[in-house]
Amino acid sequence: MCCPPSLLPVSAGRITTISFPGPISAIDAALVSTDAKHAGLFQISHSPGAYFLSCKSLVRNGQTNLNVRWDNKTYVLELQDSATPVLSLIFRVKTDKDDQHKRLVTPAELLGLLDKAKAYPLLAPSHPDAVEGVEHVNFGDKPQVMDFDAYEIRLEEVFRFDPQDTLVFRVMLRNKTDKMISYEPQSFSVRVGERVYHQSIGDASGVM
């Protein structure tokens, strides 16, 4: 059985980790090397019996497919060099509990998640139980930057609340002109491949 291909943006400056629920049985790929000394478009690292593998780009604008064999299924990953890589891809086994996650999250719950994300720097060291299970990526001094000429959007942090199937993004907007720019705080969306996900709630001034 072959699962539909998934587009996976990776970069030369970051490591992308791909995790499976159990040991990976085989990996097949074209134009991929296991160390930087050999020619290839991408470099992968995997230890026999490990549940995960790591990948990074070696050539600008490179593209190839990576076939990963797990649980008698082949997962096809379309690797693509990108300035905005996916840093972690996790495959999970679907359970009855996952169907419960599909319930609609109320506005009050969303506000609570937003507040928890804002307080994360304080909660993580002093009240770790309050943020238990929250996945957090901080891009630190190397934010993901999207340039739109007159302004830029800098992605600085991402939080995942798995039980609510919700992501929270902290972005910084920088006005590159000497004039005020207005925007609609509720107009943000995220593109993943060909899909566009519109935000459910936001907290911004509407002016930069």
C-alpha positions as CSV (number, residue, x, y, z in Angstrom):
1,M,0.0,0.0,0.0
2,C,1.3,3.4,-0.9
3,C,0.1,6.5,0.9
4,P,-0.5,9.8,-1.1
5,P,2.6,11.9,-1.5
6,S,3.2,14.7,1.0
7,L,5.1,17.9,0.2
8,L,7.9,18.5,2.7
9,P,9.8,21.8,2.5
10,V,13.4,21.5,3.9
11,S,16.4,23.8,4.0
12,A,20.1,23.8,4.2
13,G,20.3,25.8,7.3
14,R,17.8,23.8,9.4
15,I,17.2,20.1,10.2
16,T,13.8,18.5,9.5
17,T,12.9,15.5,11.7
18,I,10.4,13.0,10.4
19,S,8.9,10.7,13.1
20,F,6.9,7.5,12.8
21,P,4.9,5.5,15.5
22,G,7.4,2.6,15.2
23,P,10.7,1.5,13.7
24,I,11.2,2.4,10.0
25,S,11.9,-0.7,8.0
26,A,13.3,0.8,4.8
27,I,14.1,4.1,3.1
28,D,14.4,4.6,-0.7
29,A,15.3,7.8,-2.4
30,A,16.9,9.3,-5.5
31,L,19.7,11.9,-5.4
32,V,20.0,11.6,-1.7
33,S,23.2,11.1,0.3
34,T,23.8,10.0,3.9
35,D,26.7,12.4,4.4
36,A,27.8,15.7,3.0
37,K,31.0,14.2,1.4
38,H,28.9,12.5,-1.4
39,A,26.9,14.3,-4.1
40,G,23.2,14.6,-3.6
41,L,20.3,17.1,-3.5
42,F,19.5,16.2,0.1
43,Q,21.2,14.6,3.0
44,I,19.4,12.2,5.4
45,S,20.4,10.6,8.6
46,H,18.8,7.4,10.0
47,S,19.9,4.7,12.4
48,P,18.6,1.1,11.8
49,G,15.6,0.4,14.1
50,A,15.0,4.1,14.8
51,Y,11.5,5.6,14.7
52,F,12.7,8.8,13.0
53,L,15.0,10.2,10.4
54,S,16.5,13.7,9.8
55,C,16.8,15.5,6.5
56,K,18.3,18.7,5.1
57,S,18.8,20.3,1.7
58,L,22.2,20.4,0.0
59,V,21.3,22.2,-3.2
60,R,19.2,25.3,-3.8
61,N,15.9,24.6,-5.5
62,G,16.4,20.8,-5.3
63,Q,13.5,18.4,-5.5
64,T,13.2,14.6,-5.2
65,N,11.0,12.0,-3.5
66,L,11.8,10.1,-0.3
67,N,9.9,6.8,0.2
68,V,9.7,5.6,3.8
69,R,8.5,2.0,4.5
70,W,6.6,1.5,7.8
71,D,4.0,-1.0,8.9
72,N,3.7,-2.5,5.4
73,K,3.0,0.9,3.9
74,T,5.1,3.2,1.8
75,Y,4.9,6.9,2.7
76,V,6.0,9.1,-0.2
77,L,7.5,12.5,0.8
78,E,8.2,15.1,-1.9
79,L,11.3,16.8,-0.6
80,Q,11.7,20.4,-1.8
81,D,14.4,23.0,-0.9
82,S,12.7,26.0,0.7
83,A,13.4,29.1,2.7
84,T,10.5,28.2,5.0
85,P,11.1,24.6,5.9
86,V,8.9,22.3,8.0
87,L,11.1,21.4,11.0
88,S,9.1,18.5,12.4
89,L,6.7,16.0,10.7
90,I,5.1,13.4,12.9
91,F,3.0,10.5,11.7
92,R,0.6,9.1,14.2
93,V,-1.7,6.1,14.3
94,K,-5.3,7.2,14.2
95,T,-7.3,6.3,17.3
96,D,-10.9,6.8,18.6
97,K,-9.5,9.7,20.6
98,D,-8.5,11.4,17.4
99,D,-12.1,11.6,16.3
100,Q,-12.9,13.4,19.6
101,H,-10.4,16.1,18.6
102,K,-12.5,17.0,15.6
103,R,-15.1,18.6,17.8
104,L,-15.4,22.4,17.4
105,V,-13.3,24.4,19.8
106,T,-15.4,27.2,21.4
107,P,-14.3,30.9,21.2
108,A,-13.7,30.8,25.0
109,E,-11.3,27.9,24.6
110,L,-9.5,29.6,21.8
111,L,-9.0,32.7,23.9
112,G,-7.7,30.5,26.7
113,L,-5.1,28.9,24.4
114,L,-4.1,32.3,23.1
115,D,-3.5,33.5,26.7
116,K,-1.6,30.3,27.5
117,A,0.7,30.8,24.5
118,K,1.4,34.4,25.5
119,A,2.3,33.3,29.1
120,Y,4.3,30.3,27.9
121,P,7.8,31.9,28.8
122,L,6.6,32.3,32.4
123,L,4.6,29.0,32.7
124,A,7.2,26.7,31.2
125,P,9.8,27.1,34.0
126,S,7.5,27.9,36.9
127,H,4.4,25.9,36.2
128,P,5.3,23.2,33.7
129,D,2.2,21.2,34.4
130,A,0.1,24.1,33.0
131,V,1.8,23.6,29.6
132,E,2.2,19.9,29.6
133,G,1.8,18.4,26.2
134,V,2.1,21.8,24.4
135,E,4.6,21.5,21.5
136,H,6.6,24.7,21.1
137,V,9.0,25.9,18.4
138,N,11.0,29.1,19.0
139,F,12.9,30.4,15.9
140,G,15.0,32.6,18.2
141,D,17.3,35.1,16.4
142,K,16.5,33.3,13.1
143,P,12.8,33.9,12.5
144,Q,11.1,32.8,9.2
145,V,10.8,36.1,7.2
146,M,8.2,36.7,4.5
147,D,8.9,39.9,2.6
148,F,6.0,41.9,1.0
149,D,8.1,44.9,-0.2
150,A,6.4,47.6,2.0
151,Y,6.4,45.3,5.0
152,E,7.5,41.9,6.3
153,I,6.1,39.2,8.4
154,R,8.5,37.5,10.8
155,L,7.3,34.1,12.2
156,E,8.9,33.9,15.7
157,E,7.1,31.1,17.6
158,V,4.6,28.3,16.9
159,F,2.6,26.5,19.6
160,R,0.6,23.3,19.0
161,F,-2.3,22.3,21.4
162,D,-2.9,18.7,20.3
163,P,-6.2,18.0,22.3
164,Q,-7.8,21.0,20.6
165,D,-6.1,20.4,17.3
166,T,-5.0,24.1,17.3
167,L,-1.9,26.0,16.3
168,V,-1.0,29.4,17.7
169,F,1.5,31.5,15.8
170,R,3.4,34.5,17.1
171,V,4.4,36.8,14.3
172,M,6.1,40.2,14.2
173,L,5.0,42.7,11.5
174,R,7.6,45.3,10.4
175,N,6.7,48.4,8.4
176,K,9.5,49.2,6.0
177,T,8.0,52.5,5.0
178,D,7.7,55.9,6.7
179,K,3.9,55.7,6.5
180,M,1.3,54.0,8.7
181,I,-0.1,50.7,7.3
182,S,-3.5,49.4,8.4
183,Y,-4.5,45.8,8.2
184,E,-7.3,43.5,9.2
185,P,-6.3,41.5,12.3
186,Q,-8.7,38.7,11.4
187,S,-7.4,38.3,7.9
188,F,-4.4,36.1,8.5
189,S,-4.1,32.6,7.0
190,V,-1.6,29.9,6.7
191,R,-0.8,28.0,3.4
192,V,0.4,24.4,3.6
193,G,1.0,23.1,0.1
194,E,-2.1,23.8,-1.9
195,R,-4.3,24.3,1.2
196,V,-5.1,27.5,2.9
197,Y,-6.2,27.6,6.6
198,H,-7.9,30.7,7.8
199,Q,-7.4,31.8,11.4
200,S,-10.1,31.4,14.0
201,I,-9.0,34.1,16.4
202,G,-6.3,36.7,16.6
203,D,-4.9,39.5,18.8
204,A,-3.3,42.4,17.0
205,S,-3.7,46.2,16.8
206,G,-4.5,46.4,13.1
207,V,-1.8,49.1,12.6
208,M,1.9,49.0,11.9
